[in-house]
Amino acid sequence: YAHETGIKDFSRFNRTTEVLEHHVFKSFDSSSLLGLSQIESGGSNNDGESILWAAKRLAVRPEKRKIMIVMSDGMPAGQGNPVILQSDLRIKLAQIEKFGIETVGFGILTDHVKHFYKDFVVINK
């Protein structure tokens, strides 16, 4: 990768070896909910990078009001420093707000969403 980018010192990056995957289970224009049944946990979650990717998809939509619902099972986690991952999530949420996108964090059996999202719901059952 260093050869392709010309970057020789990766120390300023938090995630350097972990692959970040994004999947679209239901496109905006699809009426089929079949893809939603295929959602499964994939391991680590770099929340900041992921929600920014999703927000960019949402930002180009023609609808006036845009609300992004983020489902979370805990703190941002993955290869990298947890403090940086948490800080990155806060930074990305601020950027998303500048796009005019409202965010709501849904905590699945966790209240960690209260540390990041202004609007949040905790689901315990």
Backbone as JSON Lines, residues from 0, in Angstrom:
{"i":0,"aa":"Y","n":[0.82,-1.19,0.0],"ca":[0.0,0.0,0.0],"c":[0.86,1.26,0.0]}
{"i":1,"aa":"A","n":[1.96,1.23,0.73],"ca":[2.85,2.39,0.78],"c":[3.35,2.75,-0.61]}
{"i":2,"aa":"H","n":[3.61,1.75,-1.43],"ca":[4.07,1.98,-2.8],"c":[3.0,2.73,-3.61]}
{"i":3,"aa":"E","n":[1.74,2.36,-3.45],"ca":[0.64,2.98,-4.2],"c":[0.39,4.42,-3.77]}
{"i":4,"aa":"T","n":[0.54,4.71,-2.48],"ca":[0.19,6.03,-1.95],"c":[1.38,6.96,-1.81]}
{"i":5,"aa":"G","n":[2.57,6.4,-1.73],"ca":[3.74,7.21,-1.48],"c":[3.95,7.5,-0.01]}
{"i":6,"aa":"I","n":[3.04,7.01,0.83],"ca":[3.15,7.23,2.28],"c":[4.14,6.23,2.85]}
{"i":7,"aa":"K","n":[5.1,6.74,3.6],"ca":[6.09,5.86,4.2],"c":[5.9,5.73,5.71]}
{"i":8,"aa":"D","n":[5.39,6.77,6.34],"ca":[5.2,6.76,7.79],"c":[3.69,6.73,8.08]}
{"i":9,"aa":"F","n":[3.22,5.6,8.57],"ca":[1.79,5.44,8.86],"c":[1.47,5.74,10.32]}
{"i":10,"aa":"S","n":[2.39,6.26,11.1],"ca":[2.18,6.45,12.53],"c":[1.07,7.46,12.82]}
{"i":11,"aa":"R","n":[0.75,8.34,11.88],"ca":[-0.3,9.33,12.15],"c":[-1.7,8.77,11.91]}
{"i":12,"aa":"F","n":[-1.77,7.54,11.39],"ca":[-3.06,6.91,11.13],"c":[-3.42,5.98,12.28]}
{"i":13,"aa":"N","n":[-4.7,5.92,12.61],"ca":[-5.15,5.07,13.7],"c":[-5.44,3.65,13.21]}
{"i":14,"aa":"R","n":[-5.97,3.5,12.03],"ca":[-6.31,2.18,11.49],"c":[-5.43,1.95,10.28]}
{"i":15,"aa":"T","n":[-4.52,1.0,10.39],"ca":[-3.56,0.8,9.29],"c":[-3.62,-0.59,8.69]}
{"i":16,"aa":"T","n":[-4.13,-1.56,9.4],"ca":[-4.12,-2.93,8.87],"c":[-5.51,-3.54,8.78]}
{"i":17,"aa":"E","n":[-6.48,-2.97,9.43],"ca":[-7.82,-3.55,9.47],"c":[-8.64,-3.07,8.28]}
{"i":18,"aa":"V","n":[-9.27,-3.99,7.59],"ca":[-10.1,-3.66,6.45],"c":[-11.41,-3.05,6.94]}
{"i":19,"aa":"L","n":[-11.86,-2.01,6.28],"ca":[-13.13,-1.38,6.62],"c":[-14.12,-1.71,5.51]}
{"i":20,"aa":"E","n":[-15.17,-2.44,5.86],"ca":[-16.16,-2.85,4.87],"c":[-17.47,-2.11,5.11]}
{"i":21,"aa":"H","n":[-18.1,-1.71,4.02],"ca":[-19.43,-1.1,4.07],"c":[-20.33,-1.87,3.12]}
{"i":22,"aa":"H","n":[-21.52,-2.18,3.58],"ca":[-22.48,-2.92,2.77],"c":[-23.77,-2.14,2.7]}
{"i":23,"aa":"V","n":[-24.42,-2.15,1.56],"ca":[-25.75,-1.56,1.41],"c":[-26.73,-2.72,1.37]}
{"i":24,"aa":"F","n":[-27.57,-2.84,2.39],"ca":[-28.52,-3.94,2.47],"c":[-29.86,-3.57,1.84]}
{"i":25,"aa":"K","n":[-30.13,-2.28,1.72],"ca":[-31.33,-1.81,1.05],"c":[-31.01,-0.44,0.46]}
{"i":26,"aa":"S","n":[-31.08,-0.32,-0.83],"ca":[-30.81,0.98,-1.46],"c":[-31.98,1.92,-1.18]}
{"i":27,"aa":"F","n":[-31.73,3.18,-1.32],"ca":[-32.77,4.17,-1.06],"c":[-33.99,3.96,-1.95]}
{"i":28,"aa":"D","n":[-33.78,3.54,-3.17],"ca":[-34.85,3.43,-4.15],"c":[-35.53,2.07,-4.16]}
{"i":29,"aa":"S","n":[-35.06,1.13,-3.38],"ca":[-35.64,-0.22,-3.37],"c":[-36.79,-0.3,-2.38]}
{"i":30,"aa":"S","n":[-37.84,-1.0,-2.77],"ca":[-38.96,-1.22,-1.84],"c":[-38.82,-2.58,-1.14]}
{"i":31,"aa":"S","n":[-37.89,-3.39,-1.57],"ca":[-37.69,-4.71,-0.99],"c":[-36.91,-4.61,0.32]}
{"i":32,"aa":"L","n":[-37.41,-5.31,1.33],"ca":[-36.73,-5.34,2.63],"c":[-35.91,-6.61,2.8]}
{"i":33,"aa":"L","n":[-35.81,-7.43,1.76],"ca":[-35.11,-8.71,1.83],"c":[-33.66,-8.55,2.3]}
{"i":34,"aa":"G","n":[-32.96,-7.54,1.83],"ca":[-31.56,-7.35,2.21],"c":[-31.38,-7.1,3.69]}
{"i":35,"aa":"L","n":[-32.38,-6.52,4.34],"ca":[-32.28,-6.24,5.77],"c":[-32.18,-7.52,6.58]}
{"i":36,"aa":"S","n":[-32.74,-8.6,6.06],"ca":[-32.67,-9.88,6.78],"c":[-31.28,-10.49,6.7]}
{"i":37,"aa":"Q","n":[-30.41,-9.94,5.89],"ca":[-29.06,-10.47,5.72],"c":[-28.02,-9.73,6.55]}
{"i":38,"aa":"I","n":[-28.45,-8.78,7.37],"ca":[-27.52,-8.03,8.2],"c":[-26.98,-8.94,9.3]}
{"i":39,"aa":"E","n":[-25.69,-8.9,9.47],"ca":[-25.06,-9.65,10.55],"c":[-23.86,-8.87,11.07]}
{"i":40,"aa":"S","n":[-23.44,-9.2,12.26],"ca":[-22.29,-8.54,12.86],"c":[-21.03,-8.93,12.11]}
{"i":41,"aa":"G","n":[-20.14,-7.96,11.93],"ca":[-18.92,-8.24,11.2],"c":[-17.66,-8.06,12.0]}
{"i":42,"aa":"G","n":[-17.76,-7.87,13.29],"ca":[-16.56,-7.73,14.11],"c":[-16.34,-6.29,14.52]}
{"i":43,"aa":"S","n":[-15.17,-5.77,14.26],"ca":[-14.8,-4.42,14.69],"c":[-15.65,-3.36,14.0]}
{"i":44,"aa":"N","n":[-15.79,-2.25,14.68],"ca":[-16.54,-1.15,14.08],"c":[-15.81,0.16,14.33]}
{"i":45,"aa":"N","n":[-15.36,0.74,13.24],"ca":[-14.77,2.08,13.28],"c":[-15.91,3.04,12.98]}
{"i":46,"aa":"D","n":[-16.65,3.4,14.02],"ca":[-17.9,4.12,13.86],"c":[-17.77,5.43,13.1]}
{"i":47,"aa":"G","n":[-16.77,6.22,13.42],"ca":[-16.63,7.53,12.78],"c":[-16.51,7.42,11.27]}
{"i":48,"aa":"E","n":[-15.63,6.57,10.8],"ca":[-15.45,6.39,9.35],"c":[-16.73,5.87,8.71]}
{"i":49,"aa":"S","n":[-17.39,4.94,9.38],"ca":[-18.57,4.32,8.81],"c":[-19.76,5.28,8.71]}
{"i":50,"aa":"I","n":[-19.99,6.05,9.77],"ca":[-21.15,6.95,9.69],"c":[-20.89,8.1,8.72]}
{"i":51,"aa":"L","n":[-19.64,8.52,8.57],"ca":[-19.35,9.56,7.58],"c":[-19.62,9.03,6.17]}
{"i":52,"aa":"W","n":[-19.23,7.78,5.9],"ca":[-19.5,7.16,4.6],"c":[-21.01,7.13,4.34]}
{"i":53,"aa":"A","n":[-21.79,6.71,5.34],"ca":[-23.24,6.64,5.19],"c":[-23.85,8.03,5.02]}
{"i":54,"aa":"A","n":[-23.32,9.0,5.75],"ca":[-23.85,10.37,5.66],"c":[-23.62,10.97,4.28]}
{"i":55,"aa":"K","n":[-22.5,10.67,3.67],"ca":[-22.23,11.19,2.32],"c":[-23.24,10.63,1.33]}
{"i":56,"aa":"R","n":[-23.65,9.38,1.5],"ca":[-24.68,8.79,0.65],"c":[-26.01,9.51,0.88]}
{"i":57,"aa":"L","n":[-26.31,9.8,2.13],"ca":[-27.57,10.45,2.48],"c":[-27.59,11.91,2.05]}
{"i":58,"aa":"A","n":[-26.46,12.58,2.12],"ca":[-26.38,14.02,1.82],"c":[-26.78,14.35,0.39]}
{"i":59,"aa":"V","n":[-26.57,13.46,-0.53],"ca":[-26.89,13.74,-1.94],"c":[-28.35,13.43,-2.28]}
{"i":60,"aa":"R","n":[-29.11,12.95,-1.33],"ca":[-30.52,12.65,-1.55],"c":[-31.3,13.95,-1.68]}
{"i":61,"aa":"P","n":[-32.4,13.95,-2.47],"ca":[-33.16,15.17,-2.69],"c":[-34.08,15.58,-1.53]}
{"i":62,"aa":"E","n":[-34.34,14.68,-0.6],"ca":[-35.26,15.0,0.48],"c":[-34.72,16.16,1.32]}
{"i":63,"aa":"K","n":[-35.64,17.02,1.78],"ca":[-35.23,18.17,2.59],"c":[-34.69,17.75,3.95]}
{"i":64,"aa":"R","n":[-35.43,16.9,4.63],"ca":[-35.04,16.46,5.97],"c":[-34.36,15.1,5.87]}
{"i":65,"aa":"K","n":[-33.21,15.02,6.49],"ca":[-32.44,13.78,6.47],"c":[-32.13,13.36,7.9]}
{"i":66,"aa":"I","n":[-32.5,12.13,8.22],"ca":[-32.27,11.58,9.55],"c":[-31.5,10.28,9.39]}
{"i":67,"aa":"M","n":[-30.37,10.18,10.07],"ca":[-29.6,8.95,10.05],"c":[-29.75,8.26,11.4]}
{"i":68,"aa":"I","n":[-30.23,7.01,11.35],"ca":[-30.37,6.21,12.55],"c":[-29.16,5.28,12.62]}
{"i":69,"aa":"V","n":[-28.44,5.36,13.72],"ca":[-27.24,4.55,13.9],"c":[-27.49,3.56,15.02]}
{"i":70,"aa":"M","n":[-27.36,2.28,14.69],"ca":[-27.53,1.23,15.69],"c":[-26.15,0.85,16.22]}
{"i":71,"aa":"S","n":[-26.02,0.79,17.54],"ca":[-24.73,0.52,18.15],"c":[-24.86,-0.51,19.25]}
{"i":72,"aa":"D","n":[-23.83,-1.38,19.35],"ca":[-23.81,-2.37,20.43],"c":[-22.72,-2.03,21.45]}
{"i":73,"aa":"G","n":[-22.23,-0.82,21.43],"ca":[-21.23,-0.42,22.42],"c":[-20.35,0.7,21.93]}
{"i":74,"aa":"M","n":[-19.18,0.78,22.49],"ca":[-18.22,1.82,22.14],"c":[-17.57,1.51,20.8]}
{"i":75,"aa":"P","n":[-17.09,2.54,20.09],"ca":[-16.33,2.28,18.87],"c":[-15.16,1.36,19.2]}
{"i":76,"aa":"A","n":[-14.92,0.38,18.34],"ca":[-13.88,-0.6,18.62],"c":[-13.21,-1.02,17.32]}
{"i":77,"aa":"G","n":[-12.05,-1.55,17.44],"ca":[-11.33,-2.02,16.28],"c":[-9.85,-1.9,16.52]}
{"i":78,"aa":"Q","n":[-9.09,-2.17,15.47],"ca":[-7.64,-2.02,15.56],"c":[-7.35,-0.54,15.68]}
{"i":79,"aa":"G","n":[-6.67,-0.16,16.7],"ca":[-6.37,1.25,16.92],"c":[-6.65,1.65,18.35]}
{"i":80,"aa":"N","n":[-6.31,2.85,18.68],"ca":[-6.46,3.39,20.02],"c":[-7.94,3.7,20.28]}
{"i":81,"aa":"P","n":[-8.56,3.13,21.31],"ca":[-9.98,3.38,21.59],"c":[-10.29,4.86,21.83]}
{"i":82,"aa":"V","n":[-9.39,5.58,22.45],"ca":[-9.61,7.01,22.7],"c":[-9.69,7.77,21.38]}
{"i":83,"aa":"I","n":[-8.83,7.42,20.43],"ca":[-8.86,8.06,19.12],"c":[-10.14,7.69,18.38]}
{"i":84,"aa":"L","n":[-10.56,6.44,18.46],"ca":[-11.79,6.01,17.8],"c":[-13.01,6.77,18.35]}
{"i":85,"aa":"Q","n":[-13.04,6.97,19.66],"ca":[-14.15,7.7,20.28],"c":[-14.12,9.17,19.88]}
{"i":86,"aa":"S","n":[-12.95,9.76,19.89],"ca":[-12.79,11.15,19.48],"c":[-13.17,11.33,18.01]}
{"i":87,"aa":"D","n":[-12.76,10.38,17.19],"ca":[-13.08,10.43,15.77],"c":[-14.59,10.39,15.54]}
{"i":88,"aa":"L","n":[-15.3,9.57,16.31],"ca":[-16.75,9.5,16.19],"c":[-17.37,10.86,16.51]}
{"i":89,"aa":"R","n":[-16.92,11.51,17.55],"ca":[-17.45,12.84,17.89],"c":[-17.17,13.86,16.78]}
{"i":90,"aa":"I","n":[-15.98,13.81,16.23],"ca":[-15.6,14.72,15.13],"c":[-16.5,14.48,13.92]}
{"i":91,"aa":"K","n":[-16.69,13.22,13.57],"ca":[-17.49,12.88,12.4],"c":[-18.95,13.26,12.61]}
{"i":92,"aa":"L","n":[-19.47,13.09,13.82],"ca":[-20.85,13.5,14.09],"c":[-21.01,15.0,13.92]}
{"i":93,"aa":"A","n":[-20.04,15.79,14.34],"ca":[-20.08,17.24,14.15],"c":[-20.07,17.59,12.66]}
{"i":94,"aa":"Q","n":[-19.26,16.88,11.89],"ca":[-19.22,17.11,10.44],"c":[-20.56,16.79,9.8]}
{"i":95,"aa":"I","n":[-21.17,15.7,10.22],"ca":[-22.45,15.27,9.67],"c":[-23.53,16.3,9.97]}
{"i":96,"aa":"E","n":[-23.51,16.87,11.16],"ca":[-24.47,17.92,11.51],"c":[-24.34,19.11,10.57]}
{"i":97,"aa":"K","n":[-23.1,19.41,10.15],"ca":[-22.89,20.52,9.22],"c":[-23.5,20.23,7.85]}
{"i":98,"aa":"F","n":[-23.64,18.93,7.51],"ca":[-24.33,18.54,6.27],"c":[-25.83,18.78,6.39]}
{"i":99,"aa":"G","n":[-26.31,19.05,7.62],"ca":[-27.74,19.22,7.84],"c":[-28.45,17.89,8.08]}
{"i":100,"aa":"I","n":[-27.71,16.88,8.46],"ca":[-28.27,15.56,8.73],"c":[-28.44,15.38,10.23]}
{"i":101,"aa":"E","n":[-29.64,15.0,10.63],"ca":[-29.91,14.7,12.03],"c":[-29.47,13.27,12.3]}
{"i":102,"aa":"T","n":[-28.91,13.03,13.48],"ca":[-28.5,11.67,13.83],"c":[-29.19,11.25,15.13]}
{"i":103,"aa":"V","n":[-29.56,9.97,15.17],"ca":[-30.13,9.37,16.37],"c":[-29.37,8.08,16.61]}
{"i":104,"aa":"G","n":[-28.82,7.92,17.8],"ca":[-28.12,6.7,18.15],"c":[-29.03,5.75,18.89]}
{"i":105,"aa":"F","n":[-29.13,4.53,18.41],"ca":[-29.9,3.48,19.08],"c":[-28.91,2.53,19.73]}
{"i":106,"aa":"G","n":[-28.89,2.46,21.04],"ca":[-28.01,1.56,21.76],"c":[-28.7,0.23,21.97]}
{"i":107,"aa":"I","n":[-28.14,-0.82,21.41],"ca":[-28.7,-2.15,21.56],"c":[-28.07,-2.79,22.81]}
{"i":108,"aa":"L","n":[-28.85,-2.85,23.87],"ca":[-28.4,-3.39,25.16],"c":[-27.2,-2.62,25.73]}
{"i":109,"aa":"T","n":[-27.09,-1.35,25.4],"ca":[-26.02,-0.51,25.92],"c":[-26.48,0.95,25.93]}
{"i":110,"aa":"D","n":[-25.98,1.7,26.89],"ca":[-26.29,3.13,26.92],"c":[-25.1,3.97,26.44]}
{"i":111,"aa":"H","n":[-24.11,3.34,25.83],"ca":[-22.94,4.07,25.36],"c":[-23.29,5.17,24.35]}
{"i":112,"aa":"V","n":[-24.41,5.03,23.66],"ca":[-24.81,6.04,22.67],"c":[-24.97,7.42,23.31]}
{"i":113,"aa":"K","n":[-25.28,7.47,24.6],"ca":[-25.47,8.77,25.27],"c":[-24.18,9.59,25.3]}
{"i":114,"aa":"H","n":[-23.03,8.94,25.14],"ca":[-21.76,9.64,25.15],"c":[-21.44,10.32,23.82]}
{"i":115,"aa":"F","n":[-22.2,10.01,22.78],"ca":[-21.87,10.5,21.45],"c":[-23.02,11.23,20.76]}
{"i":116,"aa":"Y","n":[-24.24,10.76,20.93],"ca":[-25.38,11.28,20.19],"c":[-26.23,12.19,21.05]}
{"i":117,"aa":"K","n":[-26.6,13.35,20.5],"ca":[-27.49,14.27,21.22],"c":[-28.85,13.61,21.42]}
{"i":118,"aa":"D","n":[-29.32,12.94,20.39],"ca":[-30.58,12.22,20.46],"c":[-30.25,10.72,20.44]}
{"i":119,"aa":"F","n":[-30.75,10.02,21.44],"ca":[-30.45,8.58,21.51],"c":[-31.59,7.83,22.17]}
{"i":120,"aa":"V","n":[-31.62,6.55,21.9],"ca":[-32.59,5.63,22.49],"c":[-31.81,4.4,22.93]}
{"i":121,"aa":"V","n":[-32.12,3.9,24.13],"ca":[-31.49,2.67,24.6],"c":[-32.54,1.56,24.54]}
{"i":122,"aa":"I","n":[-32.2,0.48,23.87],"ca":[-33.11,-0.65,23.72],"c":[-32.58,-1.79,24.59]}
{"i":123,"aa":"N","n":[-33.34,-2.11,25.64],"ca":[-32.91,-3.15,26.57],"c":[-33.63,-4.48,26.37]}
{"i":124,"aa":"K","n":[-34.68,-4.49,25.59],"ca":[-35.42,-5.75,25.34],"c":[-35.6,-5.91,23.85]}
